[in-house]
Each structure stands twice: as C-alpha cells, then as structure tokens.
Amino acid sequence: QVQLVESGGGLVQAGGSLRLSCVASGRTIRTYDMAWFRQAPGKEREIVAGVRWSGSATYYADSVKGRFSISKNNTENTVYLQMNSLKPEDTGVYYCNAGFRFVSTRPGNYWGQGTQVTVSS
C-alpha cells in the first residue's frame, strides 16, 4: 500500500505561483509512474501532469503546458508540481496519484486526500 499526502495548496491571485508537494509513505515510489489530477466544482477529475518512474519523461495536459512542471524525487519519496502563471480556471482540488498509466493517462490505484487551489481574478 502507498499512502499519499498532498500539501502546498492555497489562495493565490491570477498570475501567481504555487508549489504542490506529495509525500509518499508505506512503500517507495521509485518504481511508480506518478501524476497530478485536479477536479473543479461540478466537473470530472482530469489529468494535469504525469512523470515516469525514472523521471525520464513527463506528460502535461494542453491547458497547463508551459506553465506547470512536475518532478519526482525518489530519494525523498516525493512528487512536486510547480505551478506558474496561474489562471482562475486552474482552481480546483489537486490530487496526487501513484501507479499512473503513462501511455493511456489513466489513474493508478493510489490517491491522496487532495489539496485545494483557488486562483482569484
């Protein structure tokens, strides 16, 4: 079992930045592809960004390309999401996911509890 705990969310003005962290415990995430998903009010959960287990490749949704950056530190058992140039439409609950299917962009079995990101205009 992998337990995931997200942090770093908050309220920020449009154009600002936030850095989300996802700390894993219970098992090393060294061999897991990892991802961040988000869910806005009234919408389905969607993929934001993913990273291969080795960190050798990344995936980004078109809506965040050039603004967000995902990284994975296997030593710290942590995944990060650096979010720059935030927009109001980035508002939502951000979830960390372990076991992400990199090719299909479908989520894996392990989820964190989520962290709220609110971007004001």
N, C-alpha and C positions, 0 to 999 in steps of 0.2 A: 504494500500500500504506500501511496505517496500522499502526504499532506502538503497543501499549498496555502500560503498566507500572503496576500497582497497588501501593499501599503503605498502611500505617496499620492493618493488622490486628494482632491480639494476643489476649492473655488478659485478660478483664475479669469482674468479678463481676456477677451479675444486678442490674439497676437502673442500671448504669454506662453510659458513653458511649464511642463511638469515632468517629473521622472518617477515612473512607477517601478516598484520592486516586487518580486515574487520569490519568497524564500521557501524552499522545499525541505521536508524532513521525512524520516521514515525509510527513505531509500534514496540513493544517489540518482540524480537526473542525468548523469554523464551519458547514458545511452538512450535518452529520450529526446525526440523532437518536441519542441515546446512552442507555445503560441499564446497570444493575447486575443481575446474576443471582447466584444462590447455589446451592450444591449441598451438601446434608448427606450424611453417610455412609449408603450404601445407598439413597439417594433420587435422583430425577431432578433435573436442573438446573431451577430455577424463576426466573421474573421477580421482582425485588424492586421496582425503580423505574425509570422512564424519563423522559427530558426531550426536548422538541422541539428542533430545531437552533437555534431562536431563543431558547430558554428561556421561551417564551410559555405553555407547557403542560407539565404533569407527570402521570405515572401512578404509582400505588402499588398494590402488592398489598394485599388486605384485611388481611393479617396484620401489616403494618407501618404502616398508615395512622395518622397522629397521632404516630408515634414517629420515623420516618425522614424525611429531607429530602434531595432530590437537587438539585444545582445545577451549572451549566455556565459556565465562564469561557472564552470564545472567545479572549480576548487571551492567556491563559496556556496555551491548548490543553489544558485540564484539566477533569475532571469530579469532583465530590465527592459523597460520601454521608455525611451526618451521621446517626449512629445513637444515639438516646437511649432510655432505659428498656429496655435490652437484656434479653432473656429467654434462658434456656438453649436454647430452640427456635430461636433465631437463629444458633446455632452452624453453621458450615459454611465452605466456601471461596467467597469472593466474587470474581466475575469482572466486569470491565468489558467492555462490548460497544459497538462502533461500527457504525452502519448499521441500528440497531434499527428495526423496523416498528412505529410508534407505535400505529396503529389495531388491528392484529392481535396486538400484543405478542410477535411472533416475533423472534428474534435476527437481527442482521445478520451479516456475514461475518468481522468482525474481533474477536478475543478477546485479552485479556491472559492472563498466566500464572496469575493468581489470588492472593489473599491470604487467609490463614487467620484466621477469627474464632472464638474459643472463649469461651463465656459460662458461667461456673460458677454453680451454685445455692447 
